[in-house]
Amino acid sequence: MNNYKNKMFFLFNFFFFFFFFLLFISFNLSIGFFCNIIFFFGFDIYSYLFCLLSVWIVILMNCSMKSFWLLKSFKYFNFLSCLILTFLILSFYVIDFFMFYLFFEISLIPVVLIIFGWGHQPERISSGFYLFFYTLFASLPLLVCIFLIISVEGCFNFYIFFYINNLFISFLLIFAFLVKFPMIFFHLWLPKAHVESPVGGSMILAGVMLKLGGYGLIRLLKFLIHFLLNFNWLFIGISLFSFFYLSLVCLIQSDLKVLVAYSSVCHMSMVISGIFSVGLFGVLGSLILMLGHGLVSSMLFFYIGILYNFFNSRSFFVIRGLLTISPSLSMMGFFGFMSNLSCPPSMNLISEILIISTLIMWSSGLIIFISLGLFFSAFYSILIFSFIHHGFPSSLIKPFNIKVFDYLIFFLHLYPIFIMSFNFIYFIYILFKKFLNKFLKY
């Protein structure tokens, strides 16, 4: 056990010092549209950022499952997490739409196996099938459309440019990624998958897997610009309605995991609105919100996993008085919920400012839904934090045994969220000048 801990600390130290060093060094490079193209592989700023996020979350996911380290089953879990990381990096590193479809569908298989093998409840089988068949239902039309476009155009790569004028094909291309986000009406698989999966499965599912939908939509922007300019009002309206409606749904949830899952759907609704606004700052805000949400939601699921170990429950009717029992753990929860609330200095605040300003410039009438959604999302975050941390402690609590290693995991979630916002002027300058201006010039 101690040997394994030493290895994990070495991994943390090594990756901690080089992660953001590589991140900010990459911004100094004159990265054009794509670079380092080898056969079907290449990357740009978007691919690079999401690859770094994938590596970061998978390492934290493995460390969060420390209760399984001494078990034989952890070897299989470690193998599946390495498979997930491999397929995610390949998904972000390819430049062909068919290869992207292939890898992001294969990455679902290890996630389903993690839910089946390490889930807590008997309903994990049905939740895994929900996840699998919802995605399969939307992805098969996408595969047919990719083959149709390849048969007409000869290839379907990220770095080529042509317009897709067929409305039906355009909708099917978008629909697969909207289910992956997920959008309202197709979001039922997400709460089920989060509730039944272990802590590590929830972290990778919310941290990176949801972001594949946003990455795919950003890649499709220039091909579907005519479709989006004519019909983006429909998707933006549905997304902002879901942002307001699901904020109300969060107010009546008693299970903390379900609440954070619905909170993820709320934030992804903002991302969909920013992408479909087809504005420079809207797309940039969606990118930053996806990165920030991946770290914040992963931290919250890890926090809920710690609470479940102590209280044997995820209901906030049982979890009470945490502030009097462990103030240091309550501080980590405070940072997590306030970052989810988009309080400064988290990068979520800057991303939401960019998205909201773009949407208000697009249509000033949207300020009603935006204001209501932001108000109720702030309301449920503050309400849940108050319910958990204040009051008399529950009699069901077990003795606390929080390690320094747990606080290290919390810190490695919070560090990117705050350090990126402190250096944000440079972040905007590089992305805006070197990439987004070229990407959306058409």
N, C-alpha and C positions, 0 to 999 in steps of 0.2 A: 504493500500500500504506500509506504513512504517513498519507495523507488519510483512508483508511478506519479506520486505528487511532485517529486523533484523534476521528473520529465515534463510534467504539465507546466510547472513554474518556469522551466527553461524555455518552453514554447512561448509562454506569455511574454517573457522578457525579450526574447528574440523578435517576436512579431510586433510587440508594442513599440519598439524603437524604430523599426523599419517600415511599419505600415504607413504612417503619415509622412515619414521622410520621403517614401516613394510617391505618395499622393501629391505632395506639394512640388516635388521635383518634376513630376509629370506635367504640372501646369506651366512650368517654365519652358517645356519643349514646344516647338512649333508644330503641334499636331494638327494636320489638316483634316480632311474628311475621314480617311482611313489610312492606316499605316501598318507595316509588317504583315503584308498579305502573303500567305502561303497556301496555295490551292484554295480551299473554302474557308480559310481562317484569316482573321484580321481584327483589329480593334481600333476604337476611337475613344473619346472621353467618356461617353456613356458606357461602353463596354468595360472600360477600365474601372470606373467607379463601382459598377455592379459586381464585377469580379472581386474587388477588394471587400465589398460588403459581404459577399458569399463566404469568402475565406474567414472573415472576422466572426460571422455568426456561427459557422460550423464549428470553429474552435471553441467558442463559448458554449455551444450546445453540448459538445462532448464533456466539457468541464462541469456543466450543470447536472449531469447524470452521475455525480460522484458516488451516489448510494449504490450504483451498479458496478463500481470499479472492481470489486473483489469477486463478482459473479462471472461464471463462464459466459453468460448471455451477453456481457458487455463487449466481448470480442465481435459478436455478430452485429451489435449496435454500432460499434466503431467502423466495421466494414461497410454497413449501410450508409453511415454518415459520409464516409469517404466516397462512396458511389454517388451520393447526392451532390457532393462538392464537385466531383469530376464532371457530371452531366450539367450542372449549373454553369461551370466555367466554359464548357463547350458550347452551351446555349448562348452565352454572351459573347463568345469569341468567334462564332461563325458569321459569315456575311451572305449566306444563301438562305432564303426563306424556308425551303424544304428541309435543310439541315437543322435550322432553328426549330421548326415544328417537330422534327424527329427527336431532338435532344430534350426539348422541354416536355414532351410527352413521356419519354423514358424516365425523366427525373421524378415523375409521379409514383413510379413503382416502388422505389425504396421508401418513400413517405408512407404509402399504404401499408407496406410490410412493417414499418415502425409502429403504426397505429394498431395493426393486428397483434403484433408480438408484445408490445410494452404498454398497451392501453390499460386503463384502470377499470372500466365498466364493461358489463356484458354486451352493451350496445356498440362496442367498437367495430364489430363486423359490419353492421348496417351503416355506420358513419364512414367507414372506409369505402364501401360500395357507393355511398352518396358522392363522395369525393371523386371516385373513379368515373362513374357513369355521367355525372354532370359535365365533367370535363370532356369525356369521350363524345357525348351528345353534341357538344358545340364544336369539337375539333375536327370531326370527320368532314363536315362541309368545308372547313378551312383547307383541308388536304385536297379536296376535289377542286376548289378554286385555285389553289397553287398549281395543280397540274394543268388546269385550263389556261392559266396565264403563261405558264412555261410553253405550252403547245402553240400559243399565239405569238408571244414575244421572243421565244427562244431561251430565255433565262429570266430569273426573278431574284435579283441580288439587291443588296442595300445600296450599292454605289452606282447603279444605273438609274435612269430617270425616264419615266413615261407616265401618262395619265391613265387611270382606270375609270372609264366612263359608264360602265354597266352598273346600275344601281343595285341590282340583286347580288352581284358578286361583291360589290363594295360593302354591303351590309353584312354578308356572311364572313368576310374577312375581319370586320370589326367585332362581330358577335362572339367569336371564339375568345377573344381577349377580354371582352366585357364579362363573360362568365368566369374567366380566370381571376378577375380582380377581387371579388365578384361585384356585379351590379345588382341593385335591388330587383326582386322577382326571381333572381337566379343565385341568391346568396345563402340558401338554406343549408348547403353543404358545409359552409364555413363554421358556424357555431357547433354543429355536430362533430366535425373533425377536431376542433380545438378541445371540446369537452372530453372526448374519449382518448385523445392522444396523450402521451407522457409530456413532461416539461420540455425535453429536448425537441420532440416532434412539433409542439406548439411554437417553439422559438424559431425553428427553420421554416415552418409553414407561414407564419406571420412576417418573419424577418426578410425572407428572400423569395419564397415561392409566389406570393401575391404580386411581387414586383415584375414577374415575367409578363403579366398582362400589360402593364404600363410601358415596359420596354418594347413589346411588340407593337403597341399603338403608336409610339414615337417613331418607330421604323416605318410604319405605314403612312405617316402624315403626308409626305410629299407625293405619294402615289394616289391618294384619295382626296386631294385638296379641293377638287370640284364638288365631290360628294359632301365633304365636311362644310364647305361654305354654304351649301344649300340646306343641309339637314342638321347642322350642329345644334340648332335651337332645341331640337327634340331631345338629344342626349344630355345637353346642359340642363334643360328643365327637369328631366327625370332624375338626374344626379343630385341637383339641389333639393328637389322634393325628398329624395331618399336621405339626404344629409339632415334635413329637418325631422323627418318622420322617425328615422332610426335613433336620433338623439332622444326622442320621446320614448322609444322602445327601451333604451338603456336605463331610463328612470325607473322602470318596473321590474328590472332584473335583480334577483337575489344571489345568483351564482356569479362569482367574480370572473371566472373564465369566460362565461357567456357574455358578460358585460364588456370585457376587453375585446372579444371577438366582434361584437356589434360595433364597438368603437372603431375597430379596424375598417369595417365596411363604411362607416361615416367618413373616415379620413380618405379612403379610396374614392368616395364620391367626389370629394374636393379635387383629387388628382384627375379624375375623368373630366370634370368641368374645366380644369386648367388646360388639359391636353386638347380638348375639343374647341376651346376658344381660339385655337390656331394663332396665338399671339406669342411673341418672343418671351415676354416675362411670364406668361401663363405656362408655357412648356418648361421654362427654367424653374418656376415655382413647383411644378409637379415633380420634376426630377429631385429637387431638394427635399420635398415632403416625403417622397418615397424613401430616400436615404434616411431621413430623420425618423420616420415612422418605423422602418425596419429595426432600428436600434431601440426605440422607445418601447414598442410592443414586445420585442424579445425580452427586454428588462422586466416589463410588467408580468409576463408569464413566468419568468424565473422567480419573481417576488411572490406571486401567487402559489408557486410550487413550494416555496419555503413555508408559507403560512399553512398550506395543506399538511405538511409534515408535522407541524406543531399542534394544529387544531383538529386534524382529521375531518375537515370540512372546508368548503369554499363559500359557504353562505355568510354574508355579512351580518346575519342575525346571530350567528355563533361567534364570529371573530370580533372581539371587542377589546378595548382598553390596551391596545398594543403600545401606546405611548408611555404608559406607566411600567410596562414590562421590559421593553427594549427600545430606548430612545434612538439608538444608533440605527437599528433596522427601520424604525419609523422615519428617520431622516432619508433613508434610501427610497422608501415608499413615497415620501413627499416629493423628492426629485423626479421620480418616475411619473407620478400623477400630474405634476405641474408641467413636465415636458410634454405629456400627452395633451394637456390643456393648452399648449403652445404659449407658455409664459416665457418672457425673456430670462436668460440669454440663449434659450434653445434655438436651434436652426429651424424648428417647426414654425416659430413665430414669423420669421422672415419669409419662409415659403408661403405661408397663408396670406401675408400682406401682398406678395407678388400676385398670387392667384386671385385674391379678392379685388385688387385694383384693376386687373385685366378684365374680370367679369363685370365690374361696374362700368368700365369704359365700353364694354360690349353692349350692355343694356342696364340702365340705371334702375329698372324695375326689379332686378334680381336682388337688390339690397334687402328686401323684406325677408326672403327665404334665407339669405346669408346671415342676417342679424339674428333671426330666430334660431337657426341651427347653431350658431356660435354661442348664443346665450344658453341653450339647453345642454350643449356639450360641456360648457364650463360648469353648469349647474350639477350635472351628474358626477363630474370628476371631483368637485369639492364635496358633494354629498357623500360619495363613497369613501373618500379619505376621512371625513369626519366620523362616519359610522364605524370604520375599522379601528381608528387610532384613539378615539375618545371613549369615555365611559368606564364602567367597572370591568375588569378582566373576566373572561369566561372561566367557569370551573372545569371545562373540558380540556384546557390547555395542558400540554405535556412540558416537561423541563426543556428549556431552551439550550441549544447546542450550536450556536452560530460560529462558524470558523472565519478566520481572516481570509481564507480562500474565497468565501462567499462575497465578502466585501470587495475583494479584488475583481470578481466578475461584475459586480455592480459598477465599480469604477470604470472598467473597460467598456461598459455600455455607455456611461455618461460622458467619458472623455471625448469621443468623436462628436457628440451632439453639441458640446459647448465650444470645443476648440475650433470647429468649422465656422461657428457663428462669430467667434472673435476675429477670424481672418476672412470675413465674408466679402469685404470690398474687393479683395484680390480674387476671391472665388468667382464673383459675378463678372469681373473684368475679363478674366481668361475665358470663361465659358461663353460669355456673350460675344466677345470680339472674335475669338478664334474658332468657335464651333457653331453656335446657334445662328449667327449671321449667314454663314455659308449654307447651313442645313435648310433654312427656311427662305432662302432668297428667291425661290421660285414662286 
